[in-house]
Amino acid sequence: MVGPRRPQFVLFGSSIVEYSFGQEGWGAALADIYARKADIFMRGYGGWNSRKAVQVLDEVFPKEDAVQPSLVIVYFGIMIQCVHVQMALMYLFLSILSEKTRVIFLTAPPVNEAQLLQVLGQDGRKNELCQKYADACVELCQEMGIKAINLCNAFKQHDNWLTTCFTDGVHLTPTGSKIVAKEILKVLKEADWQPSLYWEDLPAEFA
């Protein structure tokens, strides 16, 4: 660990998290915005689902560590299995890491069904299913008092989202990543957390 010590943000999830540190990805965008203010850690694993994630929570987030993350952003999207059970288990684990650890869940975005079929030869992911999982995620988060971002709704508010947001029907272009980063920053700005985790409210290191 190098110092000075900053707030730690962890991006935890499947391939959309793993690829988020690529060129103009949403994880890279957050790291740029929070330069000199917070450290952004990527813990994304392509092909993972929420069941696998629950099994390794204590390895990714050791409870005995003296320094715990200030924020965990969780994305498993359409890979969430048994959505209520798995999400509740993840949140309950993360919420006891420290009294100041905050959690945001990202829902599945929509997909370009035709592009997904052409590139990956898969036709199992349908927007109807993505919307169903997204709505279920948000509903659960509201019941538990957790911050959540409905990416299905967020993407569909933008013109031409179907043709501009995906590289292969599901993974994100820079345009799609900008939507994700914008929605995360909106939640961080509006949250009544103390201390605030919004970038403008954090001190710049050695300013």
C-alpha positions as CSV (number, residue, x, y, z in Angstrom):
1,M,0.0,0.0,0.0
2,V,1.4,3.4,-1.0
3,G,0.4,6.6,0.6
4,P,-1.1,9.0,1.3
5,R,-4.2,6.9,2.0
6,R,-7.2,7.8,-0.1
7,P,-10.7,6.5,-0.2
8,Q,-10.9,3.2,-2.1
9,F,-13.6,2.4,-4.6
10,V,-13.9,-1.2,-5.8
11,L,-15.7,-2.1,-9.1
12,F,-16.8,-5.7,-8.5
13,G,-18.5,-7.9,-11.1
14,S,-18.4,-9.7,-14.4
15,S,-17.0,-8.8,-17.8
16,I,-18.5,-5.4,-18.1
17,V,-16.4,-4.5,-15.0
18,E,-13.3,-6.3,-16.3
19,Y,-13.5,-4.4,-19.6
20,S,-14.3,-1.1,-17.9
21,F,-10.6,-0.1,-17.6
22,G,-10.1,-0.4,-21.4
23,Q,-9.9,2.6,-23.7
24,E,-12.6,5.1,-22.7
25,G,-14.3,2.6,-20.4
26,W,-16.4,3.7,-17.5
27,G,-13.9,2.4,-14.9
28,A,-11.1,4.3,-16.6
29,A,-13.3,7.4,-16.7
30,L,-13.9,7.2,-13.0
31,A,-10.2,6.7,-12.3
32,D,-9.5,9.8,-14.3
33,I,-12.2,11.9,-12.6
34,Y,-11.0,10.8,-9.2
35,A,-7.3,11.2,-9.8
36,R,-5.7,12.6,-6.7
37,K,-8.9,12.0,-4.8
38,A,-9.7,8.3,-4.6
39,D,-8.1,5.0,-5.8
40,I,-10.3,2.9,-8.1
41,F,-9.7,-0.9,-7.9
42,M,-11.0,-3.3,-10.6
43,R,-12.2,-6.7,-9.5
44,G,-14.1,-7.8,-12.6
45,Y,-14.2,-11.4,-14.0
46,G,-15.5,-12.3,-17.4
47,G,-18.1,-15.1,-17.3
48,W,-18.7,-14.8,-13.6
49,N,-22.2,-14.8,-12.1
50,S,-23.4,-13.7,-8.7
51,R,-23.4,-17.2,-7.3
52,K,-19.6,-17.5,-8.0
53,A,-19.1,-14.0,-6.6
54,V,-20.8,-14.9,-3.3
55,Q,-18.4,-17.8,-2.9
56,V,-15.3,-15.6,-3.0
57,L,-16.5,-12.5,-1.2
58,D,-14.2,-13.1,1.7
59,E,-11.2,-13.4,-0.6
60,V,-11.9,-10.2,-2.6
61,F,-13.0,-8.3,0.5
62,P,-11.0,-9.7,3.6
63,K,-12.9,-8.7,6.7
64,E,-9.7,-8.5,8.7
65,D,-8.1,-5.8,6.6
66,A,-7.5,-2.6,8.5
67,V,-8.6,-0.5,5.5
68,Q,-11.9,-1.2,4.0
69,P,-13.4,0.3,0.8
70,S,-15.4,3.4,1.0
71,L,-17.5,2.3,-2.0
72,V,-18.2,-0.9,-3.8
73,I,-20.0,-0.8,-7.2
74,V,-21.5,-4.2,-8.0
75,Y,-22.4,-5.3,-11.5
76,F,-23.4,-8.8,-12.5
77,G,-26.3,-7.8,-14.7
78,I,-27.9,-10.6,-16.5
79,M,-25.4,-13.0,-14.8
80,I,-27.3,-12.6,-11.5
81,Q,-28.8,-16.0,-10.6
82,C,-31.6,-16.2,-8.0
83,V,-31.5,-12.4,-8.0
84,H,-33.0,-11.7,-4.5
85,V,-31.0,-14.3,-2.6
86,Q,-27.6,-13.5,-4.3
87,M,-27.9,-9.8,-4.1
88,A,-29.0,-9.9,-0.5
89,L,-26.1,-12.1,0.5
90,M,-23.6,-9.7,-1.3
91,Y,-25.0,-6.6,0.3
92,L,-25.1,-8.1,3.8
93,F,-21.5,-9.1,3.5
94,L,-20.3,-5.8,2.1
95,S,-22.3,-3.7,4.5
96,I,-20.5,-5.1,7.5
97,L,-17.0,-4.5,6.2
98,S,-17.2,-1.1,7.9
99,E,-19.8,1.4,8.9
100,K,-18.6,3.8,6.1
101,T,-18.6,1.2,3.3
102,R,-21.2,2.3,0.7
103,V,-22.7,0.0,-2.0
104,I,-24.2,0.7,-5.4
105,F,-25.7,-2.0,-7.6
106,L,-25.8,-1.6,-11.3
107,T,-28.5,-3.5,-13.2
108,A,-28.1,-5.2,-16.5
109,P,-28.2,-2.8,-19.5
110,P,-30.3,-3.7,-22.5
111,V,-28.7,-5.6,-25.4
112,N,-28.6,-5.4,-29.1
113,E,-30.2,-8.8,-29.8
114,A,-29.3,-8.9,-33.5
115,Q,-25.7,-8.0,-32.9
116,L,-25.3,-10.4,-30.1
117,L,-26.5,-13.2,-32.3
118,Q,-24.2,-12.2,-35.2
119,V,-21.1,-11.8,-33.1
120,L,-21.4,-14.4,-30.4
121,G,-23.9,-16.8,-32.0
122,Q,-26.1,-16.5,-29.0
123,D,-29.8,-15.6,-29.0
124,G,-30.6,-16.3,-25.3
125,R,-30.3,-12.7,-24.0
126,K,-33.4,-10.8,-24.7
127,N,-34.2,-7.2,-23.8
128,E,-37.4,-8.4,-22.1
129,L,-35.3,-10.6,-19.8
130,C,-32.8,-7.8,-19.2
131,Q,-35.6,-5.4,-18.2
132,K,-37.1,-8.0,-15.9
133,Y,-33.8,-8.5,-14.1
134,A,-33.2,-4.8,-13.9
135,D,-36.6,-4.0,-12.4
136,A,-36.2,-6.9,-9.9
137,C,-32.8,-5.6,-8.9
138,V,-34.1,-2.0,-8.3
139,E,-37.1,-3.3,-6.4
140,L,-35.0,-5.3,-4.1
141,C,-32.6,-2.4,-3.5
142,Q,-35.4,-0.1,-2.7
143,E,-36.7,-2.6,-0.2
144,M,-33.3,-2.8,1.5
145,G,-32.4,0.9,1.2
146,I,-29.5,0.3,-1.2
147,K,-28.5,2.6,-4.1
148,A,-29.2,1.1,-7.5
149,I,-28.9,2.3,-11.1
150,N,-31.3,0.9,-13.6
151,L,-29.1,0.7,-16.7
152,C,-31.9,-0.6,-18.9
153,N,-33.9,2.6,-18.3
154,A,-30.8,4.8,-18.5
155,F,-29.7,3.4,-21.9
156,K,-33.2,3.6,-23.4
157,Q,-33.3,7.4,-22.6
158,H,-30.7,8.0,-25.3
159,D,-31.3,8.1,-29.0
160,N,-29.7,5.4,-31.1
161,W,-28.7,3.4,-28.0
162,L,-29.3,0.2,-29.9
163,T,-26.6,0.9,-32.5
164,T,-24.1,3.1,-30.6
165,C,-23.7,1.5,-27.1
166,F,-22.4,-2.0,-27.8
167,T,-19.3,-3.6,-29.4
168,D,-20.8,-7.1,-29.6
169,G,-24.4,-6.7,-28.5
170,V,-23.7,-6.7,-24.8
171,H,-20.2,-5.2,-24.0
172,L,-19.9,-1.4,-24.0
173,T,-18.6,1.1,-26.5
174,P,-17.2,4.5,-25.2
175,T,-20.7,5.8,-25.7
176,G,-22.2,3.1,-23.5
177,S,-19.5,3.6,-20.9
178,K,-20.2,7.4,-20.8
179,I,-23.8,6.6,-19.8
180,V,-22.7,4.3,-17.0
181,A,-20.1,6.8,-15.6
182,K,-22.7,9.6,-15.8
183,E,-25.3,7.6,-13.9
184,I,-22.8,6.6,-11.2
185,L,-21.7,10.2,-10.7
186,K,-25.3,11.3,-10.5
187,V,-25.9,8.8,-7.6
188,L,-22.7,9.9,-5.8
189,K,-23.7,13.6,-6.1
190,E,-27.2,13.1,-4.8
191,A,-26.4,10.6,-2.0
192,D,-26.7,12.0,1.5
193,W,-23.7,10.0,2.6
194,Q,-21.3,11.4,5.2
195,P,-18.6,11.8,4.2
196,S,-19.6,12.6,0.6
197,L,-18.0,10.4,-2.1
198,Y,-18.7,12.8,-4.9
199,W,-15.5,13.9,-6.6
200,E,-16.1,17.6,-6.2
201,D,-16.5,17.2,-2.4
202,L,-13.3,15.2,-1.9
203,P,-10.0,17.0,-1.2
204,A,-7.3,16.8,-3.9
205,E,-4.1,15.2,-2.7
206,F,-1.2,17.8,-2.1
207,A,-3.4,20.6,-3.5
